[in-house]
Amino acid sequence: MRAVECVGRGRDRRRPATAALIAVLALVLLPLAPTATAAPAALPAAAAADKKPKITLSDSQSGAGGSVTVSGTDWPGKTLLTLLICGQNMIGGTDSCANADGRAVTTDAAGAFTRKLRVAEPPKPCPCVIAVASVTGRKVAAQKKFVIAGHATAPLPAEAGRGRLALLGEPGLEGTSGILNWFGAPAQRRLTVTVGNMGTQPAKNPVFEVGTSHGVVSPEWERRQWRGVIPPGGKKQVKLLVELPSGAHGDYVVSMKYGGRLLAEQPWGVARPWGVMLFWVLLFVVVVTAIFRIGMAVVGRMRPYAPDGRHRAASPRSRLSRKSATRRAPEEGEAPAGV
């Protein structure tokens, strides 16, 4: 009967330690488990991809040193954006923007944001725009005209003649991926095309539109100016920089338009950033190992100890033997216990 009682007490002592370890593991691993609402959440994201992002300004003009509040709606949720003030309608890309005075903002779950932007003079003359573009996630951008009082103004670069350009030969992508792309850095390539002028007027400094698309999402077009002259009947090789957001991977299509007409399309397969996945796997292993060690330490502290500092044995026989050994010896003239 005593043996059964000792065994029952030993189990009761181990139950709190086991329950504590299970509770610690459950609290940490529960957030990592997939939830049932993950699949329905993808539907609003797909619907938001069809919306065109919009921006509004608190003022349409301001002087250098002032500020303007930029608000946006219908952007991808939880996405990092950059806000820049650019000259020449941003035809020359970010080289025509006041990059040092740009600001960053992250959209909320509904794809909205509000950010105050300091008005700085861009390196190029006006007409100026406030440009907003995504840094993470799918590539989206929007612009709004803005007047900077006192800043120089100049006409946009002329496209004399707007020669009739046509594609000659197959387009290609120049460039390779490096170790930084393996860890999620933006992938870059140069779209290389050979175009010929089929018109009777030269095409000077033609402005092309370049866009990248992924899956069923339509491309977001960006204007890129090529410096040079293509004479009537002549041909030139045109190279335009193409960049994807950080962490982008999968099958993309790079497109180029001129004068509203599609000139070229080139597929682009981007490898998955395995370095990022390796990092998360190692982090998971380290976290689980640390949790296991903490749990074992908690179990060790909650286990009973013998007077000599060692853990008590779990077997009932050893407990009975230790209990009998610690009994008081009978004094002289005293009858032994049980007699």
N, C-alpha and C positions, 0 to 999 in steps of 0.2 A: 504493500500500500504506500509506504514511504517512497519507494522507487518511482512509482507512478506519479506521486505528487512532485518529486524533484524534476522529472521529465517535463511535466506540465509547466512548472515554474520556469524551466530553461527556455521552453518555447515562447512563453509569455514575454521573457526578457528579450528574445531575438526579434519579436514582432515589431516593436518601435523602430529598431535600427533598419529592418528591411523596408518598413513603410516609409521611413525618412528618405532612404535611397531612391525608392520608386517615385516619391513625390518630387525630388530634385530633378531626376531624369525627365519626368513628365512635364515639368514647368519649362525646361529648356527645349525639348524636342517637339512639344506641341506646336509652337509657331512655325516649325519647319514642315509640318505635315500639310499636304494640299487640302484645301477647303472645297466644299461643294459649290460655293458661289464663284469659283474661278472661271468656269466655262461660260456662265451667263455674262460675266463682266467683259468678255471679249466682244460681245455684240455692240455695246455702246462705243467701244474703241473703233470698231470697223465703221460704224455710222459716222463717227467724228472725222474719219479719214476722208470722207466725201465732202466735208465742209471746207470752204475756203477761208483761211484765217483773215481777220480784219483787225485794223488798228485805228484808234482815234486819238487826236491831240487836243490838249486843253487850250492851245493857242496855235494859230496858223503862222505866226511870225514872232520873232524876238531878236534882241540884240545879243552879241557875243557876251558871255558872262552871265546871262540870264538862265532861266530854267523853263522846261516844258514837261508836262505830265503826259506820259504815253500809256494808253490803256488798250487792251486787246481782248478779243473773244474768238471762240471757235478754233483755238490752237490745240495741239495735242496736250493731254493732261500730264502733269508732272514732268515737264520738258524744260531744259535749260535754253534760254534765248539770249541773244546779244542785241543791243540797241546801239545804233551808230548814226551819226550825222554825216552825210556824204554830199560831195559836190558833183556837178555834171551828171545828175540823175543816176549816179553810181555806175555809169557806163564802163569805167575802168576797173570795176570790182572794188575791193576794200582798199586798194591803193589810193582811191579818191576820197577816203573817209578819215575823220578825226578819230583814229583808233585809240589813241591814248586817253581820250575822254569818253570812250564807250562805257556802257553799263551792261550788267547781266541781271537776269531775273528768271525765276522758275514759275511756271504756270501752276495753277491749282488743279484739283481733280477735274474740274469742269472745263479746263483749257482757257481760263481768264487770267489776266495779270494787270497790274498798275505799277508804274515805275517813273520816278522823276529823273529827268535827263538834263544834265548841264549843257547849255548851248555853247559849242565851241566852233571856231572857224575851220572848215575842212581844208586840206591842201589844194583842192581844186575850186575854181569859181562856181557860183550858182548858175543855173537853177539847182537847188539843193533838195534833198529828200531825207527823211528819217527812215532808215531801213531796219527792219527786225527780221532776224533769221534764227533758225533752230541750230543748236550745237549738238544736242543728243537726240536720239530717236530718228524718225523719218525727216527728210529734208523739206522744210517749208519756209517761205519767206513772204514778206509784204513790205510795201513802201507807201509813204505819204509825203506829199509836197510840203515843203517848209521854207519860209523866207527868213534869211538872216540879215537883219538890218545892218547896213554898213559894209557888208562883205561884197567883194568883187563879183561881177556878173559877166558872163561871156556866153556866146552862142555855143550850142552843142557841136562836137566835131562833125564836120560835113561829110556826107557820103556822096561825093560828086558823081552824078550820073547813075548811081545805084545800078551798076552793071548787072546783067542777068547771069548770076552765078549758078553753075551746075556741078554736080559731083562727077569726078573723073577717077575711076578705080575704086578699090575697096577701102573703107576707113579702117583705122587701127588704133590701138591703145599702147602707148609707150610707158614704160616704168615697171618696177617690180616692188614687191612687198618686203619690208625689213623686219627686224626683231621687234621694233616698236609696234608695228601692226599686229604682231602676234599677241601683244598685250592690250589691244583695243585702240591703238592710235588711228586717226582718220586715214583711210586709204586714198592715195592720190595717183592719178594717171594723166597723161596728155593725149587728148583725142587728136589724132593726126589724119587729116583729109587732104586730098588734092582736088582743088576746085578750078574750074575754067570759066572765063568770062565769055558768054555767048552773045552779049549785047554789042552795041556800037559805041558805048561810052565807057571810059575807064571806071573801075570800082576802087575808090580811095578810102582807106581806113574802114573797111566794111564792119558792120556790127552784127554779130551772130547771136543766136539764142541757144544756150546749152542747158539741157535738163537730164536728170536721172530718174528712172522709175523702177519700182520694185513690186512685182506681182501685178495686181489690178489697179494700183494707185497711179494716177496720171502724173507725169513729170512736173516738177516745179522749175520753171524756166528762169534763167539768169542771163542778162545781156553781157556779152564779152566782145570787146573791140579788138580787131586784129590790125596792127599797124603795117601798112604797106599799100601798094598800088597793083592792081591786076589789070593790065591793058586789054583792050578788046581783042579777042582771039587768043589771049595768053592764059597761062595757068600758073598757079602757085600752090605750094604746100602750106597748109594752115595748121598750126598747133595751138590747142586751147586746153587750159588746165581744168581738170574735173576732180572734185573732192567729195567724199562721202562722209556722213557723220561718224562720230566715234563709236566703235563697236559694231558697225554695220557689217553684215555678212549675208551671203546668199547670191541669188542670180539677179543682176541688175541689167538695165538697158540704158545706154547713153545715147541721147538724141541731139541733133543739131538742126536748127532752122535758120533760114535767111529770108527776109522779106515776107514772113508769115508762111513760108513753104518749107516742108520738111526736106532736108537734104540728105541726112545720113542717120543710121541707127547702128549701134555696135553693142553686142552683148558683153557683159563683164561679170565673170564669176569671182566673188570675193570669198576667201576662205574664212572659216570661223576662227575667232580669236581664242585659240586653245590655251594660251597662257593665262587668260582671265579665268577660264574654267579650272585650270590646274591650281590657281591661287585659291579659289573657293573650296576645292576639294581638300587642299592642305589645311585651310582654315577650319573646315569642318572636323578633320581628324584631330587637330590640336584642341579644339573646343570640347569634343567628346572625350578625349583623353583627360583633359583637365577636370571635366565633370566627374569622370569615373574616379579619379584620384581624390577629389573632394568628397564624393560619396563614401569611398572606403575609409577616409579619415573620420567622417561622421559616424560610420558604423563602428570603427575602432574606439571612438570616445564613448559610445553608448553601451558597449559590451561591458559586463561586470569583470572586475579584477580580483585576483586572490590577494591575501595579505603580503605575499612576497613580490607583488608587482606583476606577476604573470597572469595571462588570461585563464579563467577557470575552464576546466575541461567540460565538454558538453555531455559526456556519457554519465548515466545514472550510477554506474558501479563506482567510478572514480569519486563522484560526489559523496556516495555513502561511505567510502573508505576514508575520505578526508573528514567527514563529519564525525565518524567514530574515533578517529585519531585525535581530534580536538576535544573529546569529552574529558571531564575532570577525573583524575585517578582517585580511587577510594582511599580515604585516610585510614590510619591504624584503628582497628576496632570497629570500623564501619563495614557493614555488609555490602558486597558488590551489587551494582544495579541489576535488577531483574531477579534477585534471589529472594 
